[in-house]
Amino acid sequence: MQVNSYCNPLTDRYAGKEMSFIWSPQHKHSTWRRLWLTLAKCEQNLGLPITDEQIKALAEKSFSRNVADILNL
């Protein structure tokens, strides 16, 4: 499965390389991981019991995941 470009019959004909990447599974999942990290930091600032260690662990694990492996589970 290709994870760096959006797979659709019309993609090859009408979408450029950059647009295909924006809608790709890799970009989608990395965007969600950045969102979760930002959300955890904001929740910590609001007083929720989230430690700096937890945020650090989330940051380290979030960006080390291979989307191809995740999609094959």
C-alpha positions in Angstrom: 0.0 0.0 0.0 1.3 3.4 -1.0 1.2 5.8 2.0 2.9 8.9 0.5 0.2 9.7 -2.1 -3.6 9.5 -2.2 -4.8 6.6 -4.2 -7.7 7.4 -6.4 -8.3 6.7 -10.1 -8.4 10.4 -10.9 -5.3 11.3 -8.9 -2.9 10.5 -11.7 -4.9 12.6 -14.1 -5.8 15.6 -12.2 -3.8 16.0 -9.0 -0.2 17.1 -8.7 2.4 15.4 -6.6 2.0 17.9 -3.7 -1.8 17.6 -3.7 -1.6 13.8 -3.6 0.8 14.0 -0.6 -1.5 16.4 1.3 -4.3 13.8 1.1 -2.0 10.8 1.7 -2.4 8.5 4.7 1.2 9.5 5.8 0.3 13.2 6.0 -3.1 12.5 7.5 -1.7 10.4 10.4 1.2 12.7 11.0 -1.2 15.7 11.2 -3.3 13.8 13.8 -0.2 13.0 15.8 0.8 16.7 15.9 -2.7 17.6 16.9 -2.7 15.1 19.8 0.6 16.4 21.1 -0.6 20.0 21.0 -3.9 19.0 22.7 -2.0 17.3 25.5 0.2 20.4 26.0 -2.9 22.6 26.1 -4.7 20.3 28.5 -1.6 20.3 30.8 -1.7 24.1 30.8 -5.3 24.0 31.8 -4.5 21.9 34.8 -5.2 18.4 33.7 -2.9 15.8 35.3 -0.5 15.4 32.4 3.1 15.3 33.3 6.0 16.6 31.2 7.3 13.0 31.0 4.0 11.9 29.4 4.2 14.7 26.9 7.8 13.8 26.1 6.9 10.2 25.6 4.0 11.1 23.4 6.3 13.3 21.3 9.0 10.6 20.9 6.5 7.9 20.0 4.3 10.0 17.8 6.8 10.8 15.2 8.7 7.5 15.2 5.7 5.5 13.8 5.7 4.1 10.3 2.2 4.6 8.8 2.7 1.7 6.5 3.2 -0.6 9.5 0.1 0.8 11.2 -2.1 0.4 8.2 -1.0 -3.3 7.9 -2.1 -4.2 11.4 
